[in-house]
Amino acid sequence: MKPLHIRIVEDFKAGHELSTKLIKDSYASSDNHASSTIKFLSQCRAIKNSGRKDGKTTIYIIQRGAYERVMKKDKAASKFRKKTNKYLRCDVKELTKTHNPLVLKFDALLAGVRA
């Protein structure tokens, strides 16, 4: 799943207006997550403050070339994220086939019913 800041830049074109309220409504994120996303986008210079307000929320404008800037900053920030061991990751289908005998019994029952 893509991070919220990348999804926002992909979904909205340059010149589109953006606010924390719009992020919360469109992507069902919390207040804290929406404001930290706005901070990240402004650090990348992907959005610009328009100087207008809609009630308490400030309206921002997405800049041209925002996607490239966000991807560059995200790649630089990914060095500091927690790393997962790639050998421990398993596909869901593989887990259900090999590690859960109840699922195997249920699949056998379903196969009997379908036949």
PDB file as gemmi writes it, atoms N, CA and C in Angstrom:
CRYST1    1.000    1.000    1.000  90.00  90.00  90.00 P 1                      
ATOM      1  N   MET A   1       0.839  -1.169   0.000  1.00  0.00           N  
ATOM      2  CA  MET A   1       0.000   0.000   0.000  1.00  0.00           C  
ATOM      3  C   MET A   1       0.892   1.243   0.000  1.00  0.00           C  
ATOM      4  N   LYS A   2       0.501   2.195  -0.777  1.00  0.00           N  
ATOM      5  CA  LYS A   2       1.308   3.405  -0.906  1.00  0.00           C  
ATOM      6  C   LYS A   2       1.048   4.345   0.269  1.00  0.00           C  
ATOM      7  N   PRO A   3       2.050   5.113   0.661  1.00  0.00           N  
ATOM      8  CA  PRO A   3       1.842   6.116   1.704  1.00  0.00           C  
ATOM      9  C   PRO A   3       0.868   7.194   1.242  1.00  0.00           C  
ATOM     10  N   LEU A   4       0.291   7.888   2.212  1.00  0.00           N  
ATOM     11  CA  LEU A   4      -0.749   8.872   1.919  1.00  0.00           C  
ATOM     12  C   LEU A   4      -0.236  10.013   1.057  1.00  0.00           C  
ATOM     13  N   HIS A   5       0.979  10.490   1.308  1.00  0.00           N  
ATOM     14  CA  HIS A   5       1.479  11.627   0.538  1.00  0.00           C  
ATOM     15  C   HIS A   5       1.669  11.270  -0.932  1.00  0.00           C  
ATOM     16  N   ILE A   6       2.033  10.038  -1.225  1.00  0.00           N  
ATOM     17  CA  ILE A   6       2.190   9.625  -2.626  1.00  0.00           C  
ATOM     18  C   ILE A   6       0.827   9.485  -3.295  1.00  0.00           C  
ATOM     19  N   ARG A   7      -0.158   8.935  -2.565  1.00  0.00           N  
ATOM     20  CA  ARG A   7      -1.499   8.803  -3.141  1.00  0.00           C  
ATOM     21  C   ARG A   7      -2.116  10.165  -3.435  1.00  0.00           C  
ATOM     22  N   ILE A   8      -1.875  11.141  -2.569  1.00  0.00           N  
ATOM     23  CA  ILE A   8      -2.424  12.486  -2.782  1.00  0.00           C  
ATOM     24  C   ILE A   8      -1.838  13.101  -4.039  1.00  0.00           C  
ATOM     25  N   VAL A   9      -0.528  13.003  -4.190  1.00  0.00           N  
ATOM     26  CA  VAL A   9       0.128  13.613  -5.349  1.00  0.00           C  
ATOM     27  C   VAL A   9      -0.286  12.905  -6.643  1.00  0.00           C  
ATOM     28  N   GLU A  10      -0.537  11.596  -6.565  1.00  0.00           N  
ATOM     29  CA  GLU A  10      -0.987  10.873  -7.754  1.00  0.00           C  
ATOM     30  C   GLU A  10      -2.423  11.230  -8.123  1.00  0.00           C  
ATOM     31  N   ASP A  11      -3.281  11.422  -7.115  1.00  0.00           N  
ATOM     32  CA  ASP A  11      -4.704  11.646  -7.372  1.00  0.00           C  
ATOM     33  C   ASP A  11      -5.016  13.058  -7.844  1.00  0.00           C  
ATOM     34  N   PHE A  12      -4.317  14.059  -7.309  1.00  0.00           N  
ATOM     35  CA  PHE A  12      -4.625  15.452  -7.628  1.00  0.00           C  
ATOM     36  C   PHE A  12      -3.601  16.023  -8.599  1.00  0.00           C  
ATOM     37  N   LYS A  13      -4.077  16.803  -9.533  1.00  0.00           N  
ATOM     38  CA  LYS A  13      -3.194  17.425 -10.522  1.00  0.00           C  
ATOM     39  C   LYS A  13      -2.640  18.733  -9.981  1.00  0.00           C  
ATOM     40  N   ALA A  14      -1.658  19.289 -10.687  1.00  0.00           N  
ATOM     41  CA  ALA A  14      -1.066  20.573 -10.302  1.00  0.00           C  
ATOM     42  C   ALA A  14      -2.130  21.655 -10.388  1.00  0.00           C  
ATOM     43  N   GLY A  15      -2.143  22.540  -9.402  1.00  0.00           N  
ATOM     44  CA  GLY A  15      -3.112  23.620  -9.352  1.00  0.00           C  
ATOM     45  C   GLY A  15      -4.355  23.276  -8.556  1.00  0.00           C  
ATOM     46  N   HIS A  16      -4.498  22.027  -8.151  1.00  0.00           N  
ATOM     47  CA  HIS A  16      -5.659  21.608  -7.373  1.00  0.00           C  
ATOM     48  C   HIS A  16      -5.501  22.083  -5.935  1.00  0.00           C  
ATOM     49  N   GLU A  17      -6.617  22.469  -5.312  1.00  0.00           N  
ATOM     50  CA  GLU A  17      -6.579  22.943  -3.931  1.00  0.00           C  
ATOM     51  C   GLU A  17      -6.678  21.766  -2.972  1.00  0.00           C  
ATOM     52  N   LEU A  18      -5.958  21.877  -1.864  1.00  0.00           N  
ATOM     53  CA  LEU A  18      -5.860  20.801  -0.895  1.00  0.00           C  
ATOM     54  C   LEU A  18      -5.914  21.392   0.505  1.00  0.00           C  
ATOM     55  N   SER A  19      -6.565  20.714   1.427  1.00  0.00           N  
ATOM     56  CA  SER A  19      -6.589  21.132   2.825  1.00  0.00           C  
ATOM     57  C   SER A  19      -6.631  19.885   3.697  1.00  0.00           C  
ATOM     58  N   THR A  20      -6.398  20.059   4.995  1.00  0.00           N  
ATOM     59  CA  THR A  20      -6.440  18.913   5.901  1.00  0.00           C  
ATOM     60  C   THR A  20      -7.847  18.334   5.958  1.00  0.00           C  
ATOM     61  N   LYS A  21      -8.841  19.200   5.834  1.00  0.00           N  
ATOM     62  CA  LYS A  21     -10.230  18.729   5.845  1.00  0.00           C  
ATOM     63  C   LYS A  21     -10.501  17.823   4.644  1.00  0.00           C  
ATOM     64  N   LEU A  22      -9.998  18.201   3.485  1.00  0.00           N  
ATOM     65  CA  LEU A  22     -10.174  17.389   2.282  1.00  0.00           C  
ATOM     66  C   LEU A  22      -9.453  16.051   2.414  1.00  0.00           C  
ATOM     67  N   ILE A  23      -8.273  16.063   3.016  1.00  0.00           N  
ATOM     68  CA  ILE A  23      -7.525  14.819   3.221  1.00  0.00           C  
ATOM     69  C   ILE A  23      -8.283  13.903   4.172  1.00  0.00           C  
ATOM     70  N   LYS A  24      -8.806  14.463   5.258  1.00  0.00           N  
ATOM     71  CA  LYS A  24      -9.549  13.646   6.215  1.00  0.00           C  
ATOM     72  C   LYS A  24     -10.809  13.064   5.591  1.00  0.00           C  
ATOM     73  N   ASP A  25     -11.507  13.848   4.773  1.00  0.00           N  
ATOM     74  CA  ASP A  25     -12.740  13.367   4.150  1.00  0.00           C  
ATOM     75  C   ASP A  25     -12.472  12.348   3.050  1.00  0.00           C  
ATOM     76  N   SER A  26     -11.485  12.597   2.212  1.00  0.00           N  
ATOM     77  CA  SER A  26     -11.230  11.724   1.065  1.00  0.00           C  
ATOM     78  C   SER A  26     -10.533  10.427   1.448  1.00  0.00           C  
ATOM     79  N   TYR A  27      -9.592  10.500   2.379  1.00  0.00           N  
ATOM     80  CA  TYR A  27      -8.769   9.336   2.685  1.00  0.00           C  
ATOM     81  C   TYR A  27      -9.025   8.754   4.070  1.00  0.00           C  
ATOM     82  N   ALA A  28     -10.005   9.274   4.801  1.00  0.00           N  
ATOM     83  CA  ALA A  28     -10.385   8.773   6.125  1.00  0.00           C  
ATOM     84  C   ALA A  28      -9.177   8.681   7.056  1.00  0.00           C  
ATOM     85  N   SER A  29      -8.392   9.742   7.113  1.00  0.00           N  
ATOM     86  CA  SER A  29      -7.226   9.758   7.993  1.00  0.00           C  
ATOM     87  C   SER A  29      -7.530  10.621   9.215  1.00  0.00           C  
ATOM     88  N   SER A  30      -6.710  10.478  10.236  1.00  0.00           N  
ATOM     89  CA  SER A  30      -6.900  11.242  11.459  1.00  0.00           C  
ATOM     90  C   SER A  30      -6.360  12.660  11.290  1.00  0.00           C  
ATOM     91  N   ASP A  31      -6.663  13.510  12.272  1.00  0.00           N  
ATOM     92  CA  ASP A  31      -6.171  14.894  12.238  1.00  0.00           C  
ATOM     93  C   ASP A  31      -4.648  14.933  12.217  1.00  0.00           C  
ATOM     94  N   ASN A  32      -4.037  14.118  13.071  1.00  0.00           N  
ATOM     95  CA  ASN A  32      -2.585  14.103  13.185  1.00  0.00           C  
ATOM     96  C   ASN A  32      -1.939  13.613  11.889  1.00  0.00           C  
ATOM     97  N   HIS A  33      -2.507  12.574  11.295  1.00  0.00           N  
ATOM     98  CA  HIS A  33      -1.947  12.022  10.062  1.00  0.00           C  
ATOM     99  C   HIS A  33      -2.080  13.020   8.914  1.00  0.00           C  
ATOM    100  N   ALA A  34      -3.222  13.705   8.845  1.00  0.00           N  
ATOM    101  CA  ALA A  34      -3.434  14.688   7.778  1.00  0.00           C  
ATOM    102  C   ALA A  34      -2.469  15.863   7.918  1.00  0.00           C  
ATOM    103  N   SER A  35      -2.279  16.351   9.140  1.00  0.00           N  
ATOM    104  CA  SER A  35      -1.383  17.493   9.326  1.00  0.00           C  
ATOM    105  C   SER A  35       0.078  17.103   9.092  1.00  0.00           C  
ATOM    106  N   SER A  36       0.465  15.881   9.481  1.00  0.00           N  
ATOM    107  CA  SER A  36       1.846  15.463   9.214  1.00  0.00           C  
ATOM    108  C   SER A  36       2.068  15.239   7.724  1.00  0.00           C  
ATOM    109  N   THR A  37       1.039  14.835   7.001  1.00  0.00           N  
ATOM    110  CA  THR A  37       1.145  14.692   5.547  1.00  0.00           C  
ATOM    111  C   THR A  37       1.319  16.052   4.895  1.00  0.00           C  
ATOM    112  N   ILE A  38       0.571  17.042   5.372  1.00  0.00           N  
ATOM    113  CA  ILE A  38       0.712  18.411   4.854  1.00  0.00           C  
ATOM    114  C   ILE A  38       2.125  18.925   5.122  1.00  0.00           C  
ATOM    115  N   LYS A  39       2.660  18.656   6.310  1.00  0.00           N  
ATOM    116  CA  LYS A  39       4.023  19.092   6.636  1.00  0.00           C  
ATOM    117  C   LYS A  39       5.045  18.435   5.720  1.00  0.00           C  
ATOM    118  N   PHE A  40       4.864  17.137   5.458  1.00  0.00           N  
ATOM    119  CA  PHE A  40       5.793  16.428   4.574  1.00  0.00           C  
ATOM    120  C   PHE A  40       5.726  17.001   3.164  1.00  0.00           C  
ATOM    121  N   LEU A  41       4.521  17.252   2.669  1.00  0.00           N  
ATOM    122  CA  LEU A  41       4.368  17.799   1.318  1.00  0.00           C  
ATOM    123  C   LEU A  41       4.944  19.208   1.212  1.00  0.00           C  
ATOM    124  N   SER A  42       4.823  19.997   2.286  1.00  0.00           N  
ATOM    125  CA  SER A  42       5.385  21.349   2.241  1.00  0.00           C  
ATOM    126  C   SER A  42       6.909  21.319   2.347  1.00  0.00           C  
ATOM    127  N   GLN A  43       7.474  20.333   3.051  1.00  0.00           N  
ATOM    128  CA  GLN A  43       8.929  20.185   3.091  1.00  0.00           C  
ATOM    129  C   GLN A  43       9.483  19.825   1.719  1.00  0.00           C  
ATOM    130  N   CYS A  44       8.710  19.069   0.967  1.00  0.00           N  
ATOM    131  CA  CYS A  44       9.123  18.689  -0.394  1.00  0.00           C  
ATOM    132  C   CYS A  44       8.903  19.821  -1.386  1.00  0.00           C  
ATOM    133  N   ARG A  45       8.244  20.858  -0.976  1.00  0.00           N  
ATOM    134  CA  ARG A  45       7.813  21.957  -1.841  1.00  0.00           C  
ATOM    135  C   ARG A  45       6.860  21.449  -2.928  1.00  0.00           C  
ATOM    136  N   ALA A  46       6.047  20.450  -2.559  1.00  0.00           N  
ATOM    137  CA  ALA A  46       5.047  19.915  -3.481  1.00  0.00           C  
ATOM    138  C   ALA A  46       3.749  20.705  -3.385  1.00  0.00           C  
ATOM    139  N   ILE A  47       3.539  21.383  -2.242  1.00  0.00           N  
ATOM    140  CA  ILE A  47       2.362  22.232  -2.082  1.00  0.00           C  
ATOM    141  C   ILE A  47       2.811  23.615  -1.645  1.00  0.00           C  
ATOM    142  N   LYS A  48       1.940  24.589  -1.878  1.00  0.00           N  
ATOM    143  CA  LYS A  48       2.241  25.968  -1.528  1.00  0.00           C  
ATOM    144  C   LYS A  48       1.032  26.548  -0.812  1.00  0.00           C  
ATOM    145  N   ASN A  49       1.277  27.328   0.212  1.00  0.00           N  
ATOM    146  CA  ASN A  49       0.191  27.960   0.948  1.00  0.00           C  
ATOM    147  C   ASN A  49      -0.462  29.018   0.071  1.00  0.00           C  
ATOM    148  N   SER A  50      -1.788  28.929  -0.078  1.00  0.00           N  
ATOM    149  CA  SER A  50      -2.488  29.884  -0.940  1.00  0.00           C  
ATOM    150  C   SER A  50      -2.806  31.185  -0.208  1.00  0.00           C  
ATOM    151  N   GLY A  51      -2.741  31.168   1.114  1.00  0.00           N  
ATOM    152  CA  GLY A  51      -3.064  32.364   1.879  1.00  0.00           C  
ATOM    153  C   GLY A  51      -4.540  32.465   2.220  1.00  0.00           C  
ATOM    154  N   ARG A  52      -5.349  31.541   1.734  1.00  0.00           N  
ATOM    155  CA  ARG A  52      -6.779  31.547   2.035  1.00  0.00           C  
ATOM    156  C   ARG A  52      -7.078  30.497   3.091  1.00  0.00           C  
ATOM    157  N   LYS A  53      -8.209  30.698   3.770  1.00  0.00           N  
ATOM    158  CA  LYS A  53      -8.639  29.739   4.781  1.00  0.00           C  
ATOM    159  C   LYS A  53     -10.100  29.386   4.545  1.00  0.00           C  
ATOM    160  N   ASP A  54     -10.432  28.148   4.870  1.00  0.00           N  
ATOM    161  CA  ASP A  54     -11.811  27.688   4.832  1.00  0.00           C  
ATOM    162  C   ASP A  54     -12.183  27.340   6.267  1.00  0.00           C  
ATOM    163  N   GLY A  55     -12.697  28.323   6.992  1.00  0.00           N  
ATOM    164  CA  GLY A  55     -12.932  28.136   8.415  1.00  0.00           C  
ATOM    165  C   GLY A  55     -11.606  28.141   9.144  1.00  0.00           C  
ATOM    166  N   LYS A  56     -11.273  27.015   9.772  1.00  0.00           N  
ATOM    167  CA  LYS A  56      -9.995  26.910  10.479  1.00  0.00           C  
ATOM    168  C   LYS A  56      -8.899  26.303   9.613  1.00  0.00           C  
ATOM    169  N   THR A  57      -9.271  25.642   8.530  1.00  0.00           N  
ATOM    170  CA  THR A  57      -8.274  24.941   7.716  1.00  0.00           C  
ATOM    171  C   THR A  57      -7.665  25.859   6.670  1.00  0.00           C  
ATOM    172  N   THR A  58      -6.377  25.734   6.479  1.00  0.00           N  
ATOM    173  CA  THR A  58      -5.657  26.500   5.464  1.00  0.00           C  
ATOM    174  C   THR A  58      -5.715  25.747   4.145  1.00  0.00           C  
ATOM    175  N   ILE A  59      -5.863  26.480   3.067  1.00  0.00           N  
ATOM    176  CA  ILE A  59      -5.932  25.873   1.743  1.00  0.00           C  
ATOM    177  C   ILE A  59      -4.553  25.952   1.095  1.00  0.00           C  
ATOM    178  N   TYR A  60      -4.105  24.830   0.556  1.00  0.00           N  
ATOM    179  CA  TYR A  60      -2.819  24.729  -0.123  1.00  0.00           C  
ATOM    180  C   TYR A  60      -3.059  24.413  -1.588  1.00  0.00           C  
ATOM    181  N   ILE A  61      -2.082  24.742  -2.431  1.00  0.00           N  
ATOM    182  CA  ILE A  61      -2.170  24.471  -3.862  1.00  0.00           C  
ATOM    183  C   ILE A  61      -1.038  23.520  -4.239  1.00  0.00           C  
ATOM    184  N   ILE A  62      -1.378  22.479  -4.977  1.00  0.00           N  
ATOM    185  CA  ILE A  62      -0.371  21.514  -5.418  1.00  0.00           C  
ATOM    186  C   ILE A  62       0.443  22.126  -6.548  1.00  0.00           C  
ATOM    187  N   GLN A  63       1.759  22.038  -6.432  1.00  0.00           N  
ATOM    188  CA  GLN A  63       2.671  22.652  -7.395  1.00  0.00           C  
ATOM    189  C   GLN A  63       2.958  21.723  -8.573  1.00  0.00           C  
ATOM    190  N   ARG A  64       3.474  22.294  -9.625  1.00  0.00           N  
ATOM    191  CA  ARG A  64       3.894  21.516 -10.788  1.00  0.00           C  
ATOM    192  C   ARG A  64       5.151  20.722 -10.424  1.00  0.00           C  
ATOM    193  N   GLY A  65       5.224  19.485 -10.855  1.00  0.00           N  
ATOM    194  CA  GLY A  65       6.374  18.629 -10.546  1.00  0.00           C  
ATOM    195  C   GLY A  65       6.335  18.077  -9.137  1.00  0.00           C  
ATOM    196  N   ALA A  66       5.166  18.050  -8.524  1.00  0.00           N  
ATOM    197  CA  ALA A  66       5.049  17.603  -7.140  1.00  0.00           C  
ATOM    198  C   ALA A  66       5.361  16.118  -6.996  1.00  0.00           C  
ATOM    199  N   TYR A  67       4.951  15.322  -7.963  1.00  0.00           N  
ATOM    200  CA  TYR A  67       5.164  13.871  -7.866  1.00  0.00           C  
ATOM    201  C   TYR A  67       6.652  13.536  -7.812  1.00  0.00           C  
ATOM    202  N   GLU A  68       7.434  14.159  -8.666  1.00  0.00           N  
ATOM    203  CA  GLU A  68       8.868  13.878  -8.689  1.00  0.00           C  
ATOM    204  C   GLU A  68       9.536  14.317  -7.390  1.00  0.00           C  
ATOM    205  N   ARG A  69       9.120  15.471  -6.863  1.00  0.00           N  
ATOM    206  CA  ARG A  69       9.705  15.965  -5.611  1.00  0.00           C  
ATOM    207  C   ARG A  69       9.373  15.038  -4.447  1.00  0.00           C  
ATOM    208  N   VAL A  70       8.114  14.593  -4.395  1.00  0.00           N  
ATOM    209  CA  VAL A  70       7.702  13.716  -3.294  1.00  0.00           C  
ATOM    210  C   VAL A  70       8.414  12.372  -3.380  1.00  0.00           C  
ATOM    211  N   MET A  71       8.544  11.830  -4.573  1.00  0.00           N  
ATOM    212  CA  MET A  71       9.226  10.545  -4.726  1.00  0.00           C  
ATOM    213  C   MET A  71      10.703  10.651  -4.338  1.00  0.00           C  
ATOM    214  N   LYS A  72      11.333  11.763  -4.674  1.00  0.00           N  
ATOM    215  CA  LYS A  72      12.742  11.973  -4.321  1.00  0.00           C  
ATOM    216  C   LYS A  72      12.905  12.060  -2.802  1.00  0.00           C  
ATOM    217  N   LYS A  73      12.025  12.825  -2.149  1.00  0.00           N  
ATOM    218  CA  LYS A  73      12.090  12.979  -0.694  1.00  0.00           C  
ATOM    219  C   LYS A  73      11.736  11.664   0.005  1.00  0.00           C  
ATOM    220  N   ASP A  74      10.763  10.935  -0.534  1.00  0.00           N  
ATOM    221  CA  ASP A  74      10.356   9.666   0.059  1.00  0.00           C  
ATOM    222  C   ASP A  74      11.484   8.638  -0.029  1.00  0.00           C  
ATOM    223  N   LYS A  75      12.198   8.651  -1.135  1.00  0.00           N  
ATOM    224  CA  LYS A  75      13.335   7.733  -1.291  1.00  0.00           C  
ATOM    225  C   LYS A  75      14.436   8.069  -0.291  1.00  0.00           C  
ATOM    226  N   ALA A  76      14.670   9.372  -0.072  1.00  0.00           N  
ATOM    227  CA  ALA A  76      15.682   9.782   0.905  1.00  0.00           C  
ATOM    228  C   ALA A  76      15.239   9.438   2.325  1.00  0.00           C  
ATOM    229  N   ALA A  77      13.941   9.561   2.602  1.00  0.00           N  
ATOM    230  CA  ALA A  77      13.438   9.276   3.945  1.00  0.00           C  
ATOM    231  C   ALA A  77      13.326   7.787   4.215  1.00  0.00           C  
ATOM    232  N   SER A  78      13.266   6.978   3.168  1.00  0.00           N  
ATOM    233  CA  SER A  78      13.101   5.535   3.367  1.00  0.00           C  
ATOM    234  C   SER A  78      14.325   4.898   4.015  1.00  0.00           C  
ATOM    235  N   LYS A  79      15.471   5.557   3.963  1.00  0.00           N  
ATOM    236  CA  LYS A  79      16.669   5.031   4.619  1.00  0.00           C  
ATOM    237  C   LYS A  79      16.481   4.940   6.125  1.00  0.00           C  
ATOM    238  N   PHE A  80      15.641   5.819   6.678  1.00  0.00           N  
ATOM    239  CA  PHE A  80      15.491   5.895   8.123  1.00  0.00           C  
ATOM    240  C   PHE A  80      14.296   5.101   8.636  1.00  0.00           C  
ATOM    241  N   ARG A  81      13.524   4.491   7.737  1.00  0.00           N  
ATOM    242  CA  ARG A  81      12.385   3.688   8.159  1.00  0.00           C  
ATOM    243  C   ARG A  81      12.860   2.338   8.667  1.00  0.00           C  
ATOM    244  N   LYS A  82      12.000   1.723   9.477  1.00  0.00           N  
ATOM    245  CA  LYS A  82      12.331   0.412  10.017  1.00  0.00           C  
ATOM    246  C   LYS A  82      12.352  -0.600   8.883  1.00  0.00           C  
ATOM    247  N   LYS A  83      13.398  -1.382   8.849  1.00  0.00           N  
ATOM    248  CA  LYS A  83      13.545  -2.363   7.784  1.00  0.00           C  
ATOM    249  C   LYS A  83      12.912  -3.687   8.215  1.00  0.00           C  
ATOM    250  N   THR A  84      12.272  -4.369   7.279  1.00  0.00           N  
ATOM    251  CA  THR A  84      11.713  -5.686   7.558  1.00  0.00           C  
ATOM    252  C   THR A  84      12.591  -6.735   6.893  1.00  0.00           C  
ATOM    253  N   ASN A  85      12.640  -7.879   7.495  1.00  0.00           N  
ATOM    254  CA  ASN A  85      13.433  -8.972   6.942  1.00  0.00           C  
ATOM    255  C   ASN A  85      12.668  -9.574   5.767  1.00  0.00           C  
ATOM    256  N   LYS A  86      13.239  -9.527   4.588  1.00  0.00           N  
ATOM    257  CA  LYS A  86      12.520  -9.972   3.400  1.00  0.00           C  
ATOM    258  C   LYS A  86      12.293 -11.474   3.388  1.00  0.00           C  
ATOM    259  N   TYR A  87      13.064 -12.222   4.169  1.00  0.00           N  
ATOM    260  CA  TYR A  87      12.882 -13.666   4.202  1.00  0.00           C  
ATOM    261  C   TYR A  87      11.734 -14.070   5.121  1.00  0.00           C  
ATOM    262  N   LEU A  88      11.318 -13.192   6.008  1.00  0.00           N  
ATOM    263  CA  LEU A  88      10.215 -13.506   6.908  1.00  0.00           C  
ATOM    264  C   LEU A  88       8.861 -13.227   6.272  1.00  0.00           C  
ATOM    265  N   ARG A  89       8.821 -12.442   5.227  1.00  0.00           N  
ATOM    266  CA  ARG A  89       7.549 -12.121   4.588  1.00  0.00           C  
ATOM    267  C   ARG A  89       7.007 -13.346   3.871  1.00  0.00           C  
ATOM    268  N   CYS A  90       5.707 -13.558   4.009  1.00  0.00           N  
ATOM    269  CA  CYS A  90       5.070 -14.703   3.379  1.00  0.00           C  
ATOM    270  C   CYS A  90       3.808 -14.236   2.678  1.00  0.00           C  
ATOM    271  N   ASP A  91       3.484 -14.896   1.602  1.00  0.00           N  
ATOM    272  CA  ASP A  91       2.242 -14.619   0.910  1.00  0.00           C  
ATOM    273  C   ASP A  91       1.083 -15.169   1.742  1.00  0.00           C  
ATOM    274  N   VAL A  92      -0.077 -14.535   1.672  1.00  0.00           N  
ATOM    275  CA  VAL A  92      -1.224 -14.970   2.462  1.00  0.00           C  
ATOM    276  C   VAL A  92      -1.666 -16.369   2.035  1.00  0.00           C  
ATOM    277  N   LYS A  93      -1.652 -16.637   0.746  1.00  0.00           N  
ATOM    278  CA  LYS A  93      -2.050 -17.968   0.271  1.00  0.00           C  
ATOM    279  C   LYS A  93      -1.099 -19.035   0.797  1.00  0.00           C  
ATOM    280  N   GLU A  94       0.182 -18.699   0.835  1.00  0.00           N  
ATOM    281  CA  GLU A  94       1.167 -19.655   1.338  1.00  0.00           C  
ATOM    282  C   GLU A  94       0.948 -19.920   2.820  1.00  0.00           C  
ATOM    283  N   LEU A  95       0.630 -18.863   3.571  1.00  0.00           N  
ATOM    284  CA  LEU A  95       0.376 -19.034   5.002  1.00  0.00           C  
ATOM    285  C   LEU A  95      -0.831 -19.922   5.243  1.00  0.00           C  
ATOM    286  N   THR A  96      -1.904 -19.694   4.501  1.00  0.00           N  
ATOM    287  CA  THR A  96      -3.115 -20.487   4.725  1.00  0.00           C  
ATOM    288  C   THR A  96      -2.919 -21.940   4.319  1.00  0.00           C  
ATOM    289  N   LYS A  97      -2.089 -22.199   3.326  1.00  0.00           N  
ATOM    290  CA  LYS A  97      -1.868 -23.578   2.889  1.00  0.00           C  
ATOM    291  C   LYS A  97      -0.952 -24.334   3.834  1.00  0.00           C  
ATOM    292  N   THR A  98       0.058 -23.680   4.350  1.00  0.00           N  
ATOM    293  CA  THR A  98       1.093 -24.406   5.084  1.00  0.00           C  
ATOM    294  C   THR A  98       0.998 -24.280   6.592  1.00  0.00           C  
ATOM    295  N   HIS A  99       0.413 -23.212   7.108  1.00  0.00           N  
ATOM    296  CA  HIS A  99       0.523 -22.958   8.545  1.00  0.00           C  
ATOM    297  C   HIS A  99      -0.789 -23.049   9.309  1.00  0.00           C  
ATOM    298  N   ASN A 100      -1.909 -23.286   8.640  1.00  0.00           N  
ATOM    299  CA  ASN A 100      -3.170 -23.301   9.360  1.00  0.00           C  
ATOM    300  C   ASN A 100      -3.956 -24.554   8.985  1.00  0.00           C  
ATOM    301  N   PRO A 101      -3.933 -25.591   9.834  1.00  0.00           N  
ATOM    302  CA  PRO A 101      -4.638 -26.827   9.501  1.00  0.00           C  
ATOM    303  C   PRO A 101      -6.156 -26.660   9.471  1.00  0.00           C  
ATOM    304  N   LEU A 102      -6.704 -25.716  10.248  1.00  0.00           N  
ATOM    305  CA  LEU A 102      -8.150 -25.492  10.225  1.00  0.00           C  
ATOM    306  C   LEU A 102      -8.605 -24.989   8.864  1.00  0.00           C  
ATOM    307  N   VAL A 103      -7.812 -24.145   8.250  1.00  0.00           N  
ATOM    308  CA  VAL A 103      -8.152 -23.647   6.922  1.00  0.00           C  
ATOM    309  C   VAL A 103      -8.113 -24.786   5.918  1.00  0.00           C  
ATOM    310  N   LEU A 104      -7.145 -25.686   6.066  1.00  0.00           N  
ATOM    311  CA  LEU A 104      -7.064 -26.839   5.168  1.00  0.00           C  
ATOM    312  C   LEU A 104      -8.293 -27.734   5.311  1.00  0.00           C  
ATOM    313  N   LYS A 105      -8.756 -27.944   6.564  1.00  0.00           N  
ATOM    314  CA  LYS A 105      -9.962 -28.750   6.775  1.00  0.00           C  
ATOM    315  C   LYS A 105     -11.181 -28.069   6.167  1.00  0.00           C  
ATOM    316  N   PHE A 106     -11.265 -26.766   6.338  1.00  0.00           N  
ATOM    317  CA  PHE A 106     -12.389 -26.011   5.786  1.00  0.00           C  
ATOM    318  C   PHE A 106     -12.391 -26.078   4.263  1.00  0.00           C  
ATOM    319  N   ASP A 107     -11.222 -25.962   3.663  1.00  0.00           N  
ATOM    320  CA  ASP A 107     -11.122 -26.073   2.204  1.00  0.00           C  
ATOM    321  C   ASP A 107     -11.538 -27.462   1.730  1.00  0.00           C  
ATOM    322  N   ALA A 108     -11.164 -28.498   2.499  1.00  0.00           N  
ATOM    323  CA  ALA A 108     -11.560 -29.862   2.135  1.00  0.00           C  
ATOM    324  C   ALA A 108     -13.070 -30.027   2.223  1.00  0.00           C  
ATOM    325  N   LEU A 109     -13.685 -29.454   3.260  1.00  0.00           N  
ATOM    326  CA  LEU A 109     -15.143 -29.511   3.384  1.00  0.00           C  
ATOM    327  C   LEU A 109     -15.821 -28.782   2.232  1.00  0.00           C  
ATOM    328  N   LEU A 110     -15.292 -27.624   1.877  1.00  0.00           N  
ATOM    329  CA  LEU A 110     -15.866 -26.874   0.754  1.00  0.00           C  
ATOM    330  C   LEU A 110     -15.737 -27.647  -0.552  1.00  0.00           C  
ATOM    331  N   ALA A 111     -14.610 -28.310  -0.734  1.00  0.00           N  
ATOM    332  CA  ALA A 111     -14.419 -29.100  -1.952  1.00  0.00           C  
ATOM    333  C   ALA A 111     -15.419 -30.252  -2.003  1.00  0.00           C  
ATOM    334  N   GLY A 112     -15.704 -30.850  -0.831  1.00  0.00           N  
ATOM    335  CA  GLY A 112     -16.699 -31.921  -0.779  1.00  0.00           C  
ATOM    336  C   GLY A 112     -18.095 -31.430  -1.090  1.00  0.00           C  
ATOM    337  N   VAL A 113     -18.428 -30.246  -0.626  1.00  0.00           N  
ATOM    338  CA  VAL A 113     -19.751 -29.672  -0.881  1.00  0.00           C  
ATOM    339  C   VAL A 113     -19.893 -29.282  -2.342  1.00  0.00           C  
ATOM    340  N   ARG A 114     -18.850 -28.744  -2.913  1.00  0.00           N  
ATOM    341  CA  ARG A 114     -18.904 -28.290  -4.307  1.00  0.00           C  
ATOM    342  C   ARG A 114     -18.966 -29.456  -5.289  1.00  0.00           C  
ATOM    343  N   ALA A 115     -18.404 -30.602  -4.902  1.00  0.00           N  
ATOM    344  CA  ALA A 115     -18.357 -31.755  -5.829  1.00  0.00           C  
ATOM    345  C   ALA A 115     -19.690 -32.460  -5.964  1.00  0.00           C  
TER     346      ALA A 115                                                      
END                                                                             
